[in-house]
């Protein structure tokens, strides 16, 4: 009951524009609220995002004729990113909806990617990697929003 009172007091004290996940940062974990709404938590998402960024740097330097050889690794890397970073089904925020749409487009890319002729991969990968970077940008902005909200709460606690 004490945890519920603490949660309710914090929820009432948060400004209406604060991040919806800020409650987790002040003790909502006991209520089952996950960081950033991801299935496996923010740490997994951050790790997968960094791995994908490194992978994309390699993809950018590979010649068109070599793309077909890295497709199996790329597929596994993208699946891990999506699995680690997609929002929970219960997350009903506008951010989560945008992430789901972008993730859906990336999953559709995966189905097309494996059927592409090696000669078509160069043009397709340019568009595909742009969608991946958009997805990573959404993840990055979510982390920044959470860091900002946490900083505001810490500043509020110091008062």
C-alpha positions in Angstrom: 0.0 0.0 0.0 2.9 2.3 0.8 4.3 1.8 -2.7 1.0 2.7 -4.2 0.8 5.9 -2.2 4.3 6.8 -3.2 3.4 6.1 -6.8 0.2 8.1 -6.7 1.9 11.1 -5.0 4.6 11.1 -7.6 2.2 10.8 -10.5 0.1 13.7 -9.2 3.3 15.8 -8.7 4.6 15.2 -12.3 3.7 17.9 -14.8 1.2 16.7 -17.4 3.9 17.1 -20.1 6.4 14.8 -18.4 7.4 11.6 -19.9 4.8 8.9 -19.4 7.6 6.5 -18.2 8.9 8.8 -15.5 6.8 6.9 -12.9 9.1 3.9 -13.5 12.1 6.0 -12.7 10.8 7.0 -9.3 9.7 3.5 -8.1 7.2 2.2 -10.6 9.1 -0.9 -11.3 7.2 -2.7 -8.6 4.1 -1.9 -10.6 5.4 -3.6 -13.7 6.2 -0.5 -15.7 9.2 -1.1 -17.9 11.8 1.5 -18.9 10.8 3.0 -22.3 8.2 0.3 -22.7 10.6 -2.1 -24.3 10.0 -5.9 -23.8 13.5 -6.5 -22.5 14.4 -3.1 -21.0 16.4 -0.1 -22.0 19.8 -1.6 -21.6 19.1 -4.3 -24.2 17.7 -1.7 -26.6 20.7 0.5 -26.1 23.1 -2.4 -26.7 21.2 -3.5 -29.8 21.1 0.1 -31.1 24.9 0.5 -30.7 25.5 -2.8 -32.4 23.2 -1.8 -35.3 25.0 1.6 -35.6 28.3 -0.2 -35.9 26.8 -2.7 -38.4 25.5 0.1 -40.5 28.9 1.7 -40.7 30.2 -1.5 -42.1 27.2 -1.8 -44.5 28.0 1.7 -45.8 31.5 0.8 -46.8 30.7 -2.5 -48.5 30.5 -2.6 -52.2 27.2 -3.4 -53.9 28.6 -6.8 -55.1 29.3 -7.8 -51.5 25.9 -6.9 -50.0 24.4 -10.4 -50.7 27.0 -12.0 -48.5 26.1 -10.0 -45.4 22.3 -10.3 -45.7 22.1 -13.2 -43.2 24.1 -11.3 -40.6 22.1 -8.1 -41.4 18.8 -10.0 -40.9 19.8 -11.3 -37.5 21.1 -7.9 -36.4 17.9 -6.2 -37.4 15.7 -8.9 -35.8 17.6 -8.4 -32.5 17.2 -4.7 -32.7 13.5 -4.9 -33.3 13.0 -7.5 -30.6 15.0 -5.5 -28.1 13.5 -2.1 -28.9 9.9 -2.4 -29.9 7.5 -1.0 -27.3 5.3 -3.2 -25.2 1.8 -3.9 -26.6 0.3 -2.0 -23.7 2.3 1.2 -24.4 -0.3 3.4 -26.0 1.8 6.6 -26.5 2.2 8.4 -29.8 5.9 7.6 -29.6 5.1 3.9 -29.3 2.7 4.1 -32.3 5.4 5.7 -34.4 8.0 3.1 -33.4 5.5 0.3 -34.2 4.9 1.7 -37.7 8.6 2.1 -38.4 9.3 -1.4 -37.0 6.5 -2.8 -39.3 8.1 -1.2 -42.3 11.5 -2.8 -41.3 9.9 -6.2 -40.9 8.3 -5.8 -44.3 11.8 -4.9 -45.6 13.1 -8.2 -44.2 10.6 -10.2 -46.1 11.6 -8.4 -49.4 15.3 -8.3 -48.6 15.8 -12.1 -48.8 14.0 -12.2 -52.2 16.0 -9.4 -53.8 18.4 -10.2 -56.7 22.0 -9.2 -55.7 21.9 -6.5 -58.4 18.9 -4.9 -56.7 20.4 -4.8 -53.2 22.4 -1.6 -53.6 19.4 0.7 -54.3 17.2 -1.2 -51.8 19.7 -1.0 -49.0 20.0 2.8 -49.3 16.2 3.1 -48.6 16.3 0.3 -46.0 19.2 1.7 -44.0 17.5 5.1 -44.0 14.5 3.4 -42.3 16.8 1.7 -39.8 18.4 5.1 -39.0 14.9 6.6 -38.5 14.1 3.8 -36.1 17.4 4.4 -34.2 16.6 8.1 -34.1 13.3 7.3 -32.4 15.2 5.2 -29.8 17.7 7.9 -29.3 15.1 10.6 -28.8 13.3 8.4 -26.3 16.4 7.9 -24.3 17.0 11.7 -24.3 13.5 12.3 -23.1 13.9 9.8 -20.3 17.2 11.3 -19.2 15.7 14.8 -19.3 12.7 13.7 -17.2 14.9 11.9 -14.7 17.1 15.0 -14.4 14.0 17.2 -13.8 12.8 14.8 -11.1 16.2 14.8 -9.4 16.2 18.6 -9.5 12.7 18.6 -8.0 13.8 16.3 -5.2 16.7 18.7 -4.4 14.3 21.5 -3.7 
